[in-house]
Amino acid sequence: MSNVIELDEHRPYMQGEVICLQCGHIWQGVMPIGTCALECPACKCHKGVCKYEVLRDGEHWACPCGNDLLRMTRNGVYCPRCGVWAEGYLEED
């Protein structure tokens, strides 16, 4: 029995360092786009998340305070760092 996985069957995928939020173990992971958590090979909890953010190609926005991690609600987009509602990012702004 082989542990080899054919990646072409799982495209698109992403790869990179993964860290377990339970035990702190770090490993290299490969996962399909949209994966939220992986099983940690050390503690077996399903709390492995990408250690670094995923950035897609294209234009990205940031708050005037410099924070580029924005939060979305039904009422709009705001900056969790300074609390300012984002303007000019959505067509109806």
N, C-alpha and C positions, 0 to 999 in steps of 0.2 A: 504494500500500500504506500502511496506517495503523498507527501504534503505539498506538492507543487500545485499552485493555483494558476490557471490560465487567465491572465489579466484582461485579455481581449474580450472575455465573456462578461467582464464587470466594468467596462468603460462607460462613461468617464470615471476616473478615480483620482484621488489625491494621495500624497505621501508626505511623511515628515515625522518629526519627533512627537511622541505622544507621552503624556504624563498622567498617572493615575491620581485622581483626587482623593482616593482613600489612603493609599500607602506611600505615594510619592515616587513610585518606580517609573523610570523613563525608558522608552524603547522606540525603535523605528517602526512606524505603522504604515500600512497601505490600506485604503478604504474607499468604497464608492462615494462619489459626491453625495452629500446629504446625510452622511453618517453622523450621528450625534455622540455616540459613546462606543468604546471598544472594551472587550474583556481584558483585564490586566493579566499578563502572564504570571505575575508574582503572587497576587492575592486573590485572583479570580473574580473580583468585583467588576461590574460593568460600569466603571467610572473613568475609563481612559478617554481623555480629550486631547485635541491638538494643542501642543504647547505654544504654538505661534498662530497668529490670526491667518485666516485665509483671505487673500486678496485676488479678486478677479481682474482681468484686463479691463480698461476703460476708465472713465472719469470717476473720481471719488471726491466726496465733500468733507469739509471739516468746519467746526464752529469757529467763529472769530477768536474764541479763547484758545484755540489751538487743538482742542480735543477732536479726534476723528472717529470716536465711538459714539454714535448717535442712537437714540431709542425711538421706536415708532409706536404710536398709539392710534386709536381711531380718531383722535382729535388733531393729530399731526405728528411732527418729528421734533424732538427736543434734545438738548445736550444734558447728559446726566452729571457733567462736571460743574456747569454753572447754572443750569436750569432754564436757560434761554430757549424759547421756541425758535426753531429753524425757519427761515424764510427764504424763498427763492429756489427751493429744491424741488418742489412739486409744481405742476403746471398751473394749479389754481391759486398759488401764492401771488 
